[in-house]
């Protein structure tokens, strides 16, 4: 068993750099760089829980640190986004919507009586 690869969507107009930090000392943290409006994906993950994702945005006003995604117990989640929350503020957040492209192959839409 292994977790899905970490993906970070950069929804800002700036280059972002940071780290995906895993819980265990046996797991290597990932450094990443992602250009505007693109997605970075880790090369491997295995059974490593994720504890934090940092980001630093390269803006015309200089480098700005985003509020990191952080959890003390670790998470198996894999989909994250860097968003702009103000003129000079940013945040790394978990993507919580379930799009059709990530539905399990055996997913069956409930019939009207089950809804």
N, C-alpha and C positions, 0 to 999 in steps of 0.2 A: 504494500500500500504506500502511496505517496500523495502529497497534496498537489493541487494545481499550481502551475508556475505563477509567480507574482507578476502582475501587469500594472503599470502605472501610466495613466492617461494624463498628458499635460494639456489642460484646456486653456492655458494662458498664452499670451503672445510673446513669452520670454523663454529662453533656454533655462532648464532646471537641472540641477545636479544634487545628488544626495546619496543616502544609503538605505538599503533594506536590511534591518538588523534582526537576526534570528535569536531565539531563546537559548539554545544549547551551545556550549563551547565546541561541540562536534560539528556545528554547522558554520560555514563560511558566510559572513555578511557580503552583500552585493553592493558595489558602488555603481551608480548609474548616471547617465546624462541623457536627457530627452529634449528634443527640439519642440517648438511650439506646435500645438494641435496634432501631436503624434503620440504613439504608445511605445513604451519600453517594456521588454519582457525578460525576466530572468532566464538564464540558461539551464539551471537545475534548482531543485528544492528538496526532493526526497520527503522525509517525514519531519521536516523542520517547521516549528511554529514560529510565526512572525511576531516580534514584540514592538517594533517601531519602524516608521519610514520618515526620514528627514528630507527636506528640500531647501535649496537655496536658489533663488531666482536672480538671473543676471538682467537687471533693468537699466534703463538710461540713467536712473538716479543712483545706481550702484547695486551691489548685491544685497538682497533682502531675504532673511530667513523666514520660511513659512512655519506656521504652527504645525508641528509634526503629528502624524497619526501615532498613537501610543496605547499599549495595553500591557498591564502588569503580568497577566497570566499567559499571554500569547494567543494567537489566533490562526486558524487554518484558512481564513479568508485570503483571497488572491487578487481581487480587483479593487484598485484604488485610483484616485484622481487628485491632481493638483488643481486647485481652484483659486480664483481671485475673489477675495471677500471685501475689498475696499481699494481705494486708489493705490495704496502701498502696502496692502496686507494680503497674505496668501495662506492657504491651509491644505494639508494632505488629508483626504477623507476617504472612507471606505465607500465603494459603490454598492448600493443595496438593492437596486432594481434588478429584476431577473428578466433579461431579454430573451427572445425566442432562440437566439443563437447558442445559449448556454443551457437550454432545457435538456434534461436527460433524454437519451434515445427512447427509453420506454415510457416517456411521459404521455399520459392520456388526458385530454381536456375533459373536465367533469361534465356529465350530462345535466340538463336543467334541474332534474329532481335532486341532484347531489349538491347544487350550489346553495 
